Amino acid sequence: MEKKNCYVCGKQDLSKNEIGLIKKLIDKDAKRYYCIDCLSEFLEVDTEFLLAKVEEFKEQGCILF
Ligand SMILES: [Zn+2]
C-alpha cells in the first residue's frame, strides 16, 4: 500500500487505522491525510472517539481496517 503523510504535521507513514478513518469519515478518495491527532482537531472530536470508531468499523468487518 502507498505510504501517506499527515497533511498538517507531516507525520510520516500513517497507520492503516489512520488512513481508514480518513476514508470512512472524510472521503474514500481523499487527497489529504491526517494523523489521528490532527484528524481529531480537524473534526473537533477527541482521539478516544476516533479510536472507538476504528473498533466499531472493525466490528462491522470494514475492509479498510
Ligand atoms: Zn498530524
N, CA, C, O and the ligand as a Tripos MOL2 file, in Angstrom:
@<TRIPOS>MOLECULE
protein
  261   259    66     0     0
PROTEIN
NO_CHARGES

@<TRIPOS>ATOM
      1 N           0.8380   -1.2010    0.0000 N.3       1 MET1
      2 CA          0.0000    0.0000    0.0000 C.3       1 MET1
      3 C           0.8800    1.2620    0.0000 C.2       1 MET1
      4 O           1.9540    1.2850    0.6020 O.2       1 MET1
      5 N           0.4170    2.2700   -0.6630 N.am      2 GLU2
      6 CA          1.1140    3.5470   -0.7590 C.3       2 GLU2
      7 C           1.2600    4.1860    0.6220 C.2       2 GLU2
      8 O           0.3520    4.1130    1.4500 O.2       2 GLU2
      9 N           2.4150    4.8150    0.8580 N.am      3 LYS3
     10 CA          2.6130    5.4720    2.1520 C.3       3 LYS3
     11 C           2.0100    6.8730    2.1400 C.2       3 LYS3
     12 O           2.0800    7.5870    1.1400 O.2       3 LYS3
     13 N           1.4170    7.2490    3.2710 N.am      4 LYS4
     14 CA          0.7770    8.5580    3.3940 C.3       4 LYS4
     15 C           1.4040    9.3450    4.5320 C.2       4 LYS4
     16 O           1.8090    8.7890    5.5530 O.2       4 LYS4
     17 N           1.4730   10.6450    4.3280 N.am      5 ASN5
     18 CA          1.9430   11.5390    5.3880 C.3       5 ASN5
     19 C           0.8000   12.4290    5.8420 C.2       5 ASN5
     20 O          -0.1360   12.6990    5.0900 O.2       5 ASN5
     21 N           0.8940   12.8820    7.0870 N.am      6 CYS6
     22 CA         -0.1160   13.8060    7.6000 C.3       6 CYS6
     23 C           0.0250   15.1550    6.8980 C.2       6 CYS6
     24 O           1.1220   15.7060    6.8100 O.2       6 CYS6
     25 N          -1.0670   15.6670    6.4120 N.am      7 TYR7
     26 CA         -1.0910   16.9330    5.6930 C.3       7 TYR7
     27 C          -0.7610   18.1030    6.6140 C.2       7 TYR7
     28 O          -0.2020   19.1060    6.1720 O.2       7 TYR7
     29 N          -1.1070   17.9740    7.8940 N.am      8 VAL8
     30 CA         -0.9250   19.0850    8.8240 C.3       8 VAL8
     31 C           0.4710   19.0790    9.4700 C.2       8 VAL8
     32 O           1.2190   20.0480    9.3400 O.2       8 VAL8
     33 N           0.8120   18.0020   10.1560 N.am      9 CYS9
     34 CA          2.0680   17.9980   10.9120 C.3       9 CYS9
     35 C           3.1950   17.2770   10.1820 C.2       9 CYS9
     36 O           4.3470   17.3270   10.6120 O.2       9 CYS9
     37 N           2.8670   16.6090    9.0810 N.am     10 GLY10
     38 CA          3.9030   15.9480    8.3040 C.3      10 GLY10
     39 C           4.3370   14.6040    8.8450 C.2      10 GLY10
     40 O           5.3070   14.0260    8.3540 O.2      10 GLY10
     41 N           3.6380   14.0900    9.8490 N.am     11 LYS11
     42 CA          3.9610   12.7610   10.3670 C.3      11 LYS11
     43 C           3.9530   11.7540    9.2180 C.2      11 LYS11
     44 O           3.0200   11.7060    8.4160 O.2      11 LYS11
     45 N           5.0140   10.9530    9.1610 N.am     12 GLN12
     46 CA          5.1530   10.0580    8.0250 C.3      12 GLN12
     47 C           4.5710    8.6870    8.2860 C.2      12 GLN12
     48 O           4.4250    8.2500    9.4270 O.2      12 GLN12
     49 N           4.2490    8.0320    7.2050 N.am     13 ASP13
     50 CA          3.8540    6.6380    7.2530 C.3      13 ASP13
     51 C           2.6640    6.4040    8.1880 C.2      13 ASP13
     52 O           2.7720    5.6800    9.1780 O.2      13 ASP13
     53 N           1.5510    7.0150    7.8630 N.am     14 LEU14
     54 CA          0.3450    6.9010    8.6840 C.3      14 LEU14
     55 C          -0.1040    5.4450    8.7600 C.2      14 LEU14
     56 O           0.0780    4.6690    7.8230 O.2      14 LEU14
     57 N          -0.6920    5.0990    9.8930 N.am     15 SER15
     58 CA         -1.1130    3.7120   10.0980 C.3      15 SER15
     59 C          -2.3500    3.4030    9.2710 C.2      15 SER15
     60 O          -3.0490    4.2960    8.7910 O.2      15 SER15
     61 N          -2.5900    2.1330    9.1270 N.am     16 LYS16
     62 CA         -3.7620    1.6640    8.3970 C.3      16 LYS16
     63 C          -5.0400    2.2050    9.0390 C.2      16 LYS16
     64 O          -5.9940    2.5540    8.3430 O.2      16 LYS16
     65 N          -5.0510    2.2710   10.3630 N.am     17 ASN17
     66 CA         -6.2180    2.7980   11.0640 C.3      17 ASN17
     67 C          -6.4420    4.2700   10.7440 C.2      17 ASN17
     68 O          -7.5720    4.7040   10.5190 O.2      17 ASN17
     69 N          -5.3510    5.0330   10.7250 N.am     18 GLU18
     70 CA         -5.4630    6.4590   10.4370 C.3      18 GLU18
     71 C          -5.9880    6.6810    9.0150 C.2      18 GLU18
     72 O          -6.8660    7.5130    8.7880 O.2      18 GLU18
     73 N          -5.4450    5.9400    8.0830 N.am     19 ILE19
     74 CA         -5.8830    6.0680    6.6900 C.3      19 ILE19
     75 C          -7.3380    5.6170    6.5410 C.2      19 ILE19
     76 O          -8.1280    6.2420    5.8330 O.2      19 ILE19
     77 N          -7.6680    4.5350    7.2150 N.am     20 GLY20
     78 CA         -9.0370    4.0280    7.1570 C.3      20 GLY20
     79 C         -10.0480    5.0410    7.6760 C.2      20 GLY20
     80 O         -11.1350    5.1930    7.1200 O.2      20 GLY20
     81 N          -9.6750    5.7330    8.7520 N.am     21 LEU21
     82 CA        -10.5730    6.7400    9.3210 C.3      21 LEU21
     83 C         -10.8440    7.8690    8.3350 C.2      21 LEU21
     84 O         -11.9800    8.3220    8.1970 O.2      21 LEU21
     85 N          -9.8020    8.3170    7.6560 N.am     22 ILE22
     86 CA         -9.9800    9.3800    6.6640 C.3      22 ILE22
     87 C         -10.9580    8.9120    5.5860 C.2      22 ILE22
     88 O         -11.8660    9.6370    5.1790 O.2      22 ILE22
     89 N         -10.7400    7.6920    5.1460 N.am     23 LYS23
     90 CA        -11.5880    7.1760    4.0640 C.3      23 LYS23
     91 C         -13.0390    7.0400    4.4960 C.2      23 LYS23
     92 O         -13.9590    7.3140    3.7240 O.2      23 LYS23
     93 N         -13.2350    6.6090    5.7500 N.am     24 LYS24
     94 CA        -14.6030    6.4190    6.2350 C.3      24 LYS24
     95 C         -15.2590    7.7540    6.5920 C.2      24 LYS24
     96 O         -16.4370    7.9680    6.3050 O.2      24 LYS24
     97 N         -14.4900    8.6520    7.2210 N.am     25 LEU25
     98 CA        -15.1100    9.8520    7.7980 C.3      25 LEU25
     99 C         -15.0550   11.0550    6.8730 C.2      25 LEU25
    100 O         -15.8870   11.9550    6.9830 O.2      25 LEU25
    101 N         -14.0910   11.0860    5.9680 N.am     26 ILE26
    102 CA        -13.9610   12.2620    5.1140 C.3      26 ILE26
    103 C         -14.2830   11.9230    3.6670 C.2      26 ILE26
    104 O         -15.2760   12.3990    3.1170 O.2      26 ILE26
    105 N         -13.4580   11.1130    3.0650 N.am     27 ASP27
    106 CA        -13.6310   10.8460    1.6340 C.3      27 ASP27
    107 C         -12.8370    9.5950    1.2940 C.2      27 ASP27
    108 O         -11.6650    9.4840    1.6540 O.2      27 ASP27
    109 N         -13.4680    8.6570    0.6020 N.am     28 LYS28
    110 CA        -12.7220    7.4400    0.2950 C.3      28 LYS28
    111 C         -11.6220    7.6730   -0.7320 C.2      28 LYS28
    112 O         -10.7090    6.8580   -0.8670 O.2      28 LYS28
    113 N         -11.7090    8.7700   -1.4460 N.am     29 ASP29
    114 CA        -10.6360    9.1250   -2.3770 C.3      29 ASP29
    115 C          -9.9140   10.3850   -1.8970 C.2      29 ASP29
    116 O          -9.4890   11.2140   -2.7020 O.2      29 ASP29
    117 N          -9.7840   10.5120   -0.5960 N.am     30 ALA30
    118 CA         -9.1850   11.7190   -0.0210 C.3      30 ALA30
    119 C          -7.8060   11.9980   -0.6130 C.2      30 ALA30
    120 O          -7.0240   11.0840   -0.8760 O.2      30 ALA30
    121 N          -7.5360   13.2610   -0.8100 N.am     31 LYS31
    122 CA         -6.2190   13.6780   -1.3150 C.3      31 LYS31
    123 C          -5.3170   14.0800   -0.1560 C.2      31 LYS31
    124 O          -4.0910   14.0380   -0.2610 O.2      31 LYS31
    125 N          -5.9430   14.4710    0.9510 N.am     32 ARG32
    126 CA         -5.1870   14.8780    2.1140 C.3      32 ARG32
    127 C          -5.4460   13.8930    3.2350 C.2      32 ARG32
    128 O          -6.5820   13.4970    3.4940 O.2      32 ARG32
    129 N          -4.3580   13.5040    3.8950 N.am     33 TYR33
    130 CA         -4.4790   12.5660    5.0010 C.3      33 TYR33
    131 C          -4.0090   13.2210    6.2860 C.2      33 TYR33
    132 O          -3.1550   14.1080    6.2730 O.2      33 TYR33
    133 N          -4.5700   12.7790    7.3780 N.am     34 TYR34
    134 CA         -4.2380   13.3490    8.6800 C.3      34 TYR34
    135 C          -3.8660   12.2270    9.6380 C.2      34 TYR34
    136 O          -4.4240   11.1310    9.5700 O.2      34 TYR34
    137 N          -2.9210   12.5050   10.5320 N.am     35 CYS35
    138 CA         -2.6650   11.5490   11.6070 C.3      35 CYS35
    139 C          -3.8260   11.6750   12.5960 C.2      35 CYS35
    140 O          -4.6380   12.5950   12.4930 O.2      35 CYS35
    141 N          -3.9000   10.7630   13.5370 N.am     36 ILE36
    142 CA         -5.0800   10.7360   14.4030 C.3      36 ILE36
    143 C          -5.1900   12.0090   15.2500 C.2      36 ILE36
    144 O          -6.2950   12.4640   15.5440 O.2      36 ILE36
    145 N          -4.0480   12.5810   15.6420 N.am     37 ASP37
    146 CA         -4.0950   13.8130   16.4490 C.3      37 ASP37
    147 C          -4.6350   14.9890   15.6390 C.2      37 ASP37
    148 O          -5.4910   15.7380   16.1100 O.2      37 ASP37
    149 N          -4.1320   15.1410   14.4280 N.am     38 CYS38
    150 CA         -4.5910   16.2510   13.5910 C.3      38 CYS38
    151 C          -6.0310   16.0220   13.1230 C.2      38 CYS38
    152 O          -6.8010   16.9710   12.9800 O.2      38 CYS38
    153 N          -6.3790   14.7830   12.8910 N.am     39 LEU39
    154 CA         -7.7490   14.4800   12.4850 C.3      39 LEU39
    155 C          -8.7360   14.8340   13.5960 C.2      39 LEU39
    156 O          -9.8130   15.3690   13.3330 O.2      39 LEU39
    157 N          -8.3610   14.5340   14.8300 N.am     40 SER40
    158 CA         -9.2700   14.8440   15.9320 C.3      40 SER40
    159 C          -9.4590   16.3650   16.0550 C.2      40 SER40
    160 O         -10.5510   16.8360   16.3730 O.2      40 SER40
    161 N          -8.3920   17.1200   15.8010 N.am     41 GLU41
    162 CA         -8.5030   18.5730   15.8280 C.3      41 GLU41
    163 C          -9.3710   19.0750   14.6710 C.2      41 GLU41
    164 O         -10.2290   19.9410   14.8440 O.2      41 GLU41
    165 N          -9.1260   18.5160   13.5060 N.am     42 PHE42
    166 CA         -9.8620   18.8950   12.3000 C.3      42 PHE42
    167 C         -11.3610   18.6360   12.4640 C.2      42 PHE42
    168 O         -12.1890   19.4550   12.0640 O.2      42 PHE42
    169 N         -11.6940   17.5100   13.0450 N.am     43 LEU43
    170 CA        -13.1150   17.1470   13.1960 C.3      43 LEU43
    171 C         -13.7070   17.6350   14.5180 C.2      43 LEU43
    172 O         -14.9000   17.4790   14.7800 O.2      43 LEU43
    173 N         -12.8410   18.2320   15.3450 N.am     44 GLU44
    174 CA        -13.2570   18.7250   16.6520 C.3      44 GLU44
    175 C         -13.8850   17.6470   17.5230 C.2      44 GLU44
    176 O         -14.9290   17.8350   18.1470 O.2      44 GLU44
    177 N         -13.2090   16.5230   17.5350 N.am     45 VAL45
    178 CA        -13.5940   15.4260   18.4410 C.3      45 VAL45
    179 C         -12.3150   14.9980   19.1580 C.2      45 VAL45
    180 O         -11.2250   15.4430   18.7980 O.2      45 VAL45
    181 N         -12.4430   14.1300   20.1800 N.am     46 ASP46
    182 CA        -11.1980   13.6930   20.8040 C.3      46 ASP46
    183 C         -10.7200   12.3750   20.2060 C.2      46 ASP46
    184 O         -11.4780   11.6520   19.5590 O.2      46 ASP46
    185 N          -9.4300   12.0800   20.4400 N.am     47 THR47
    186 CA         -8.8490   10.8930   19.8110 C.3      47 THR47
    187 C          -9.5240    9.6200   20.2970 C.2      47 THR47
    188 O          -9.6090    8.6380   19.5580 O.2      47 THR47
    189 N         -10.0100    9.6320   21.5460 N.am     48 GLU48
    190 CA        -10.7240    8.4470   22.0550 C.3      48 GLU48
    191 C         -11.9310    8.1230   21.1920 C.2      48 GLU48
    192 O         -12.2330    6.9600   20.9230 O.2      48 GLU48
    193 N         -12.6170    9.1820   20.7630 N.am     49 PHE49
    194 CA        -13.7870    8.9950   19.9030 C.3      49 PHE49
    195 C         -13.3650    8.3200   18.5990 C.2      49 PHE49
    196 O         -14.0330    7.4030   18.1220 O.2      49 PHE49
    197 N         -12.2640    8.7750   18.0340 N.am     50 LEU50
    198 CA        -11.7990    8.2070   16.7680 C.3      50 LEU50
    199 C         -11.3550    6.7520   16.9430 C.2      50 LEU50
    200 O         -11.6260    5.9000   16.0970 O.2      50 LEU50
    201 N         -10.6710    6.4900   18.0550 N.am     51 LEU51
    202 CA        -10.2390    5.1130   18.3060 C.3      51 LEU51
    203 C         -11.4330    4.1890   18.5100 C.2      51 LEU51
    204 O         -11.4130    3.0300   18.0940 O.2      51 LEU51
    205 N         -12.4750    4.7150   19.1560 N.am     52 ALA52
    206 CA        -13.7050    3.9350   19.3320 C.3      52 ALA52
    207 C         -14.3400    3.6560   17.9700 C.2      52 ALA52
    208 O         -14.8750    2.5730   17.7320 O.2      52 ALA52
    209 N         -14.2730    4.6420   17.0850 N.am     53 LYS53
    210 CA        -14.7980    4.4690   15.7280 C.3      53 LYS53
    211 C         -14.0620    3.3640   14.9840 C.2      53 LYS53
    212 O         -14.6730    2.5470   14.2960 O.2      53 LYS53
    213 N         -12.7250    3.3510   15.1340 N.am     54 VAL54
    214 CA        -11.9260    2.3080   14.4880 C.3      54 VAL54
    215 C         -12.4280    0.9310   14.9170 C.2      54 VAL54
    216 O         -12.6190    0.0350   14.0940 O.2      54 VAL54
    217 N         -12.6390    0.7840   16.2420 N.am     55 GLU55
    218 CA        -13.1070   -0.5030   16.7570 C.3      55 GLU55
    219 C         -14.4860   -0.8410   16.2010 C.2      55 GLU55
    220 O         -14.7740   -1.9890   15.8600 O.2      55 GLU55
    221 N         -15.3340    0.1870   16.1160 N.am     56 GLU56
    222 CA        -16.6860   -0.0010   15.5970 C.3      56 GLU56
    223 C         -16.6430   -0.4770   14.1320 C.2      56 GLU56
    224 O         -17.3500   -1.4070   13.7450 O.2      56 GLU56
    225 N         -15.8030    0.1800   13.3410 N.am     57 PHE57
    226 CA        -15.6960   -0.1970   11.9260 C.3      57 PHE57
    227 C         -15.1380   -1.6060   11.7830 C.2      57 PHE57
    228 O         -15.5590   -2.3670   10.9130 O.2      57 PHE57
    229 N         -14.1770   -1.9470   12.6540 N.am     58 LYS58
    230 CA        -13.6040   -3.2990   12.6100 C.3      58 LYS58
    231 C         -14.6720   -4.3400   12.9030 C.2      58 LYS58
    232 O         -14.7450   -5.3820   12.2520 O.2      58 LYS58
    233 N         -15.5020   -4.0340   13.9010 N.am     59 GLU59
    234 CA        -16.5680   -4.9660   14.2600 C.3      59 GLU59
    235 C         -17.5620   -5.1560   13.1240 C.2      59 GLU59
    236 O         -18.1420   -6.2290   12.9540 O.2      59 GLU59
    237 N         -17.7440   -4.0930   12.3540 N.am     60 GLN60
    238 CA        -18.6460   -4.1950   11.2020 C.3      60 GLN60
    239 C         -17.9890   -4.9530   10.0510 C.2      60 GLN60
    240 O         -18.6180   -5.2270    9.0290 O.2      60 GLN60
    241 N         -16.7030   -5.2870   10.2380 N.am     61 GLY61
    242 CA        -15.9880   -6.0220    9.2080 C.3      61 GLY61
    243 C         -15.5430   -5.1470    8.0560 C.2      61 GLY61
    244 O         -15.3880   -5.6180    6.9290 O.2      61 GLY61
    245 N         -15.3370   -3.8720    8.3420 N.am     62 CYS62
    246 CA        -14.9070   -2.9670    7.2790 C.3      62 CYS62
    247 C         -13.5400   -3.3760    6.7440 C.2      62 CYS62
    248 O         -12.6160   -3.6260    7.5170 O.2      62 CYS62
    249 N         -13.4160   -3.4430    5.4310 N.am     63 ILE63
    250 CA        -12.1610   -3.9000    4.8190 C.3      63 ILE63
    251 C         -11.0480   -2.8710    4.8820 C.2      63 ILE63
    252 O          -9.8970   -3.1850    4.5790 O.2      63 ILE63
    253 N         -11.3750   -1.6420    5.2720 N.am     64 LEU64
    254 CA        -10.3540   -0.6050    5.3170 C.3      64 LEU64
    255 C          -9.4600   -0.7260    6.5410 C.2      64 LEU64
    256 O          -8.4070   -0.0920    6.6040 O.2      64 LEU64
    257 N          -9.8770   -1.5490    7.5320 N.am     65 PHE65
    258 CA         -9.0940   -1.6290    8.7720 C.3      65 PHE65
    259 C          -8.4200   -2.9830    8.9530 C.2      65 PHE65
    260 O          -7.7280   -3.2000    9.9480 O.2      65 PHE65
    261 ZN         -0.6210   15.1850   12.0370 Zn       66 ZN66
@<TRIPOS>BOND
     1     1     2 1
     2     2     3 1
     3     3     4 2
     4     3     5 am
     5     5     6 1
     6     6     7 1
     7     7     8 2
     8     7     9 am
     9     9    10 1
    10    10    11 1
    11    11    12 2
    12    11    13 am
    13    13    14 1
    14    14    15 1
    15    15    16 2
    16    15    17 am
    17    17    18 1
    18    18    19 1
    19    19    20 2
    20    19    21 am
    21    21    22 1
    22    22    23 1
    23    23    24 2
    24    23    25 am
    25    25    26 1
    26    26    27 1
    27    27    28 2
    28    27    29 am
    29    29    30 1
    30    30    31 1
    31    31    32 2
    32    31    33 am
    33    33    34 1
    34    34    35 1
    35    35    36 2
    36    35    37 am
    37    37    38 1
    38    38    39 1
    39    39    40 2
    40    39    41 am
    41    41    42 1
    42    42    43 1
    43    43    44 2
    44    43    45 am
    45    45    46 1
    46    46    47 1
    47    47    48 2
    48    47    49 am
    49    49    50 1
    50    50    51 1
    51    51    52 2
    52    51    53 am
    53    53    54 1
    54    54    55 1
    55    55    56 2
    56    55    57 am
    57    57    58 1
    58    58    59 1
    59    59    60 2
    60    59    61 am
    61    61    62 1
    62    62    63 1
    63    63    64 2
    64    63    65 am
    65    65    66 1
    66    66    67 1
    67    67    68 2
    68    67    69 am
    69    69    70 1
    70    70    71 1
    71    71    72 2
    72    71    73 am
    73    73    74 1
    74    74    75 1
    75    75    76 2
    76    75    77 am
    77    77    78 1
    78    78    79 1
    79    79    80 2
    80    79    81 am
    81    81    82 1
    82    82    83 1
    83    83    84 2
    84    83    85 am
    85    85    86 1
    86    86    87 1
    87    87    88 2
    88    87    89 am
    89    89    90 1
    90    90    91 1
    91    91    92 2
    92    91    93 am
    93    93    94 1
    94    94    95 1
    95    95    96 2
    96    95    97 am
    97    97    98 1
    98    98    99 1
    99    99   100 2
   100    99   101 am
   101   101   102 1
   102   102   103 1
   103   103   104 2
   104   103   105 am
   105   105   106 1
   106   106   107 1
   107   107   108 2
   108   107   109 am
   109   109   110 1
   110   110   111 1
   111   111   112 2
   112   111   113 am
   113   113   114 1
   114   114   115 1
   115   115   116 2
   116   115   117 am
   117   117   118 1
   118   118   119 1
   119   119   120 2
   120   119   121 am
   121   121   122 1
   122   122   123 1
   123   123   124 2
   124   123   125 am
   125   125   126 1
   126   126   127 1
   127   127   128 2
   128   127   129 am
   129   129   130 1
   130   130   131 1
   131   131   132 2
   132   131   133 am
   133   133   134 1
   134   134   135 1
   135   135   136 2
   136   135   137 am
   137   137   138 1
   138   138   139 1
   139   139   140 2
   140   139   141 am
   141   141   142 1
   142   142   143 1
   143   143   144 2
   144   143   145 am
   145   145   146 1
   146   146   147 1
   147   147   148 2
   148   147   149 am
   149   149   150 1
   150   150   151 1
   151   151   152 2
   152   151   153 am
   153   153   154 1
   154   154   155 1
   155   155   156 2
   156   155   157 am
   157   157   158 1
   158   158   159 1
   159   159   160 2
   160   159   161 am
   161   161   162 1
   162   162   163 1
   163   163   164 2
   164   163   165 am
   165   165   166 1
   166   166   167 1
   167   167   168 2
   168   167   169 am
   169   169   170 1
   170   170   171 1
   171   171   172 2
   172   171   173 am
   173   173   174 1
   174   174   175 1
   175   175   176 2
   176   175   177 am
   177   177   178 1
   178   178   179 1
   179   179   180 2
   180   179   181 am
   181   181   182 1
   182   182   183 1
   183   183   184 2
   184   183   185 am
   185   185   186 1
   186   186   187 1
   187   187   188 2
   188   187   189 am
   189   189   190 1
   190   190   191 1
   191   191   192 2
   192   191   193 am
   193   193   194 1
   194   194   195 1
   195   195   196 2
   196   195   197 am
   197   197   198 1
   198   198   199 1
   199   199   200 2
   200   199   201 am
   201   201   202 1
   202   202   203 1
   203   203   204 2
   204   203   205 am
   205   205   206 1
   206   206   207 1
   207   207   208 2
   208   207   209 am
   209   209   210 1
   210   210   211 1
   211   211   212 2
   212   211   213 am
   213   213   214 1
   214   214   215 1
   215   215   216 2
   216   215   217 am
   217   217   218 1
   218   218   219 1
   219   219   220 2
   220   219   221 am
   221   221   222 1
   222   222   223 1
   223   223   224 2
   224   223   225 am
   225   225   226 1
   226   226   227 1
   227   227   228 2
   228   227   229 am
   229   229   230 1
   230   230   231 1
   231   231   232 2
   232   231   233 am
   233   233   234 1
   234   234   235 1
   235   235   236 2
   236   235   237 am
   237   237   238 1
   238   238   239 1
   239   239   240 2
   240   239   241 am
   241   241   242 1
   242   242   243 1
   243   243   244 2
   244   243   245 am
   245   245   246 1
   246   246   247 1
   247   247   248 2
   248   247   249 am
   249   249   250 1
   250   250   251 1
   251   251   252 2
   252   251   253 am
   253   253   254 1
   254   254   255 1
   255   255   256 2
   256   255   257 am
   257   257   258 1
   258   258   259 1
   259   259   260 2
@<TRIPOS>SUBSTRUCTURE
     1 MET1         2 RESIDUE 1 A MET
     2 GLU2         6 RESIDUE 1 A GLU
     3 LYS3        10 RESIDUE 1 A LYS
     4 LYS4        14 RESIDUE 1 A LYS
     5 ASN5        18 RESIDUE 1 A ASN
     6 CYS6        22 RESIDUE 1 A CYS
     7 TYR7        26 RESIDUE 1 A TYR
     8 VAL8        30 RESIDUE 1 A VAL
     9 CYS9        34 RESIDUE 1 A CYS
    10 GLY10       38 RESIDUE 1 A GLY
    11 LYS11       42 RESIDUE 1 A LYS
    12 GLN12       46 RESIDUE 1 A GLN
    13 ASP13       50 RESIDUE 1 A ASP
    14 LEU14       54 RESIDUE 1 A LEU
    15 SER15       58 RESIDUE 1 A SER
    16 LYS16       62 RESIDUE 1 A LYS
    17 ASN17       66 RESIDUE 1 A ASN
    18 GLU18       70 RESIDUE 1 A GLU
    19 ILE19       74 RESIDUE 1 A ILE
    20 GLY20       78 RESIDUE 1 A GLY
    21 LEU21       82 RESIDUE 1 A LEU
    22 ILE22       86 RESIDUE 1 A ILE
    23 LYS23       90 RESIDUE 1 A LYS
    24 LYS24       94 RESIDUE 1 A LYS
    25 LEU25       98 RESIDUE 1 A LEU
    26 ILE26      102 RESIDUE 1 A ILE
    27 ASP27      106 RESIDUE 1 A ASP
    28 LYS28      110 RESIDUE 1 A LYS
    29 ASP29      114 RESIDUE 1 A ASP
    30 ALA30      118 RESIDUE 1 A ALA
    31 LYS31      122 RESIDUE 1 A LYS
    32 ARG32      126 RESIDUE 1 A ARG
    33 TYR33      130 RESIDUE 1 A TYR
    34 TYR34      134 RESIDUE 1 A TYR
    35 CYS35      138 RESIDUE 1 A CYS
    36 ILE36      142 RESIDUE 1 A ILE
    37 ASP37      146 RESIDUE 1 A ASP
    38 CYS38      150 RESIDUE 1 A CYS
    39 LEU39      154 RESIDUE 1 A LEU
    40 SER40      158 RESIDUE 1 A SER
    41 GLU41      162 RESIDUE 1 A GLU
    42 PHE42      166 RESIDUE 1 A PHE
    43 LEU43      170 RESIDUE 1 A LEU
    44 GLU44      174 RESIDUE 1 A GLU
    45 VAL45      178 RESIDUE 1 A VAL
    46 ASP46      182 RESIDUE 1 A ASP
    47 THR47      186 RESIDUE 1 A THR
    48 GLU48      190 RESIDUE 1 A GLU
    49 PHE49      194 RESIDUE 1 A PHE
    50 LEU50      198 RESIDUE 1 A LEU
    51 LEU51      202 RESIDUE 1 A LEU
    52 ALA52      206 RESIDUE 1 A ALA
    53 LYS53      210 RESIDUE 1 A LYS
    54 VAL54      214 RESIDUE 1 A VAL
    55 GLU55      218 RESIDUE 1 A GLU
    56 GLU56      222 RESIDUE 1 A GLU
    57 PHE57      226 RESIDUE 1 A PHE
    58 LYS58      230 RESIDUE 1 A LYS
    59 GLU59      234 RESIDUE 1 A GLU
    60 GLN60      238 RESIDUE 1 A GLN
    61 GLY61      242 RESIDUE 1 A GLY
    62 CYS62      246 RESIDUE 1 A CYS
    63 ILE63      250 RESIDUE 1 A ILE
    64 LEU64      254 RESIDUE 1 A LEU
    65 PHE65      258 RESIDUE 1 A PHE
    66 ZN66       261 GROUP 0 **** ****
